[in-house]
Amino acid sequence: MRTRTRTYTRTRTHTDTRVMTFDAGRFLILCVLRLVLQATLAAANVAAVLSGFPVWPRPDNISPFIEKPVNLIPQAAPSIVNQKDLNLKIAADA
């Protein structure tokens, strides 16, 4: 009976540790991907404003900025939420 108890404890501890490690690793990867996406959008916003491009008309749809090759990215700032305060033009709906 002691052996069973020790075996069950080890198995359970090992399983719990593996699950926690997987979830923590997955969470870390998702956090890093989110930071990369935010940095990419921020850089695209700065580049667009400095280049004089208008603001993207649909800030809830940023997929054209992250799914297309660089040469096919729209010439607009993808996600400037205070464009009215900055007096920036809005791009024609593409």
N, C-alpha and C positions, 0 to 999 in steps of 0.2 A: 504494500500500500504506500509506503514511503516513496518507493521508486516511481509509482504512478504520479504522485503529487509533484515530485521534482520534475518529471518529464512534462507534465501538463503545464507547470509554471514556466519552464524554459520555452516550450513551444508557444505559449501565449505571449510571453514577453518578447520573444523573437518576432512573432507576427505583428504585435503592436508596434514595435520599433520600426519594422519595415514599412508599415503603412504610414507612420508618422514621417519617416524619412522621405518616402515618395511624395506625400502631400507637401512637405516643406520644399522639396526640390521643385515640384511643379509650380508652387506658389512663387518661388524665387524666379523661375524662368518667365512666368507671366508678368511679374513686376519689371523685369529687365526689358521684356518686349514692349511693355507699355511705355517705359521711359524712352526707349529708342524711337517709338512712334511719336511721342510728344516732342522729342528733340528734332525729329525730321520735320514735323509740321511747323515747329517754331522757326527752324532754319528756312523753310519754304516761305513762311510769312515775312520774315526779314528780307529775304532775297526779292520777293515780289514787291514789297513796299519800296525798297531801294531802287528797283528797276522801273517803278512807276506803274506797275500793273494794278488793275482793279481788284476788288475783293470778290471771292467766289460767292455766287448768289445763294448757294445751298450749303451752309456750314454743317448741316446734319449728314451730308453725303460727301465724305472726303475720299472715297475709294478711287477716284481718278488720279489722286495725288500719290497713292501708295501702291496701286496695282499695275500701273502702266510704266513702260520704260521712260527713262529720263527725257528723251527727246519728244515724248508724246504727252508729258504733263501739261495741263492747262496753264496758260500764262495769267495766273491770278493768285491772290493770297488765299490759302485754303480755309483758314479759320480765325478770322479777326472778329471778335464779338462786339467790339466797340467802334466799328467803322464809322458810325454816325458822329461820334464824339471827335474822331480824327479827321472827319470830312473826306473820307476816301470814297472813290466811285465804286459802284457795284457792277461786276461784269455782266454781259449779256448772258442769258440762260443758255448753257451749252448742252 
